[in-house]
Amino acid sequence: MKYRIHLLLPVLGMLNACNINSPALNDNVTAAISESPVASTASAGNHPLNAHKILAQKQVPILCYHRIRSWKTTDTKSMKDYIVPVETFKEEMKMLADSGYKTILPDQLFAYLTAGAPIPPKSIMLTFDDSEEEHFTIAAAEMKKYGFKGVFFLMTVTMDRPGYMTKEQVKALSDEGHVIASHTWDHHNVKKYEGKDWETQVEKPMKQIQSITGKPVKYFAYPFGLWNEAAIPELKKYGLIAAFQLVDKRSQQEPIYTIRRMIVPGEWNASQMIKRMKTTF
């Protein structure tokens, strides 16, 4: 979570017709990704995808969670924007399921945006930032009740530290079908990177995550949701095929690298979350 990062850094220096588990669907998604120009040319820094077509596709609601725990008396109002109480999170997951939403993962989203691959009518993506331990102990366990899968964007500096996920937990999430993606090493703003910062913040964390999950890392979330056009060629250089920001306007040239997400504040109830989600996307 953003306020927690500021404290940490100094110290650390497709279901039925569109079944997500359908072999036919998975084959279609894999084909769409492997045949996509960006997937095959990312390392060369080229991007021949049709940005207009991507921008014309209806956006899929993507929710972004940070802390999932009870509020403390010391939590300020701004802190509560990033802290969703456990019971509220459970209510939100239940309402999404009861309302007919189905989770999709980044490969499906990528294939939908770039190749028009089919996704469930009420698709949604659940994402979790910053490697918090409760993402494994609370979020993943609650999502499992409804057959939901999520995307976990890790800061690798926190790995195995108290209050954060362990390598074993990350591997378990990956083995259960969730996606593990990169959120840099220690949450520095990509707009300020220069020189070897890209190696430290992007390349090395990707390699560390792959060493844990045994799967390539293809997706990235910008710290603080902040990005600029100069960052995109660097992400491509390391084989990242899409990146996620927050709710700012998407790049008109590189929309696949500025996919929008909505933070879920702790003050919202489940009904408010769905109402805001509908107006945001």
Secondary structure as GFF3:
##gff-version 3
##sequence-region A 1 281
A	DSSP	alpha_helix	2	11	.	.	.	ID=ss1
A	DSSP	three_ten_helix	16	18	.	.	.	ID=ss2
A	DSSP	alpha_helix	23	35	.	.	.	ID=ss3
A	DSSP	alpha_helix	37	41	.	.	.	ID=ss4
A	DSSP	three_ten_helix	42	44	.	.	.	ID=ss5
A	DSSP	alpha_helix	51	56	.	.	.	ID=ss6
A	DSSP	beta_strand	62	65	.	.	.	ID=ss7
A	DSSP	beta_strand	67	68	.	.	.	ID=ss8
A	DSSP	alpha_helix	77	80	.	.	.	ID=ss9
A	DSSP	beta_strand	83	84	.	.	.	ID=ss10
A	DSSP	alpha_helix	86	98	.	.	.	ID=ss11
A	DSSP	beta_strand	102	103	.	.	.	ID=ss12
A	DSSP	alpha_helix	106	115	.	.	.	ID=ss13
A	DSSP	beta_strand	123	129	.	.	.	ID=ss14
A	DSSP	alpha_helix	133	134	.	.	.	ID=ss15
A	DSSP	pi_helix	135	140	.	.	.	ID=ss16
A	DSSP	alpha_helix	141	144	.	.	.	ID=ss17
A	DSSP	beta_strand	150	154	.	.	.	ID=ss18
A	DSSP	three_ten_helix	156	158	.	.	.	ID=ss19
A	DSSP	alpha_helix	167	175	.	.	.	ID=ss20
A	DSSP	beta_strand	179	182	.	.	.	ID=ss21
A	DSSP	three_ten_helix	190	192	.	.	.	ID=ss22
A	DSSP	alpha_helix	197	198	.	.	.	ID=ss23
A	DSSP	pi_helix	199	203	.	.	.	ID=ss24
A	DSSP	alpha_helix	204	213	.	.	.	ID=ss25
A	DSSP	beta_strand	219	221	.	.	.	ID=ss26
A	DSSP	three_ten_helix	223	225	.	.	.	ID=ss27
A	DSSP	alpha_helix	231	237	.	.	.	ID=ss28
A	DSSP	beta_strand	242	244	.	.	.	ID=ss29
A	DSSP	three_ten_helix	255	257	.	.	.	ID=ss30
A	DSSP	beta_strand	262	263	.	.	.	ID=ss31
A	DSSP	alpha_helix	270	280	.	.	.	ID=ss32
###
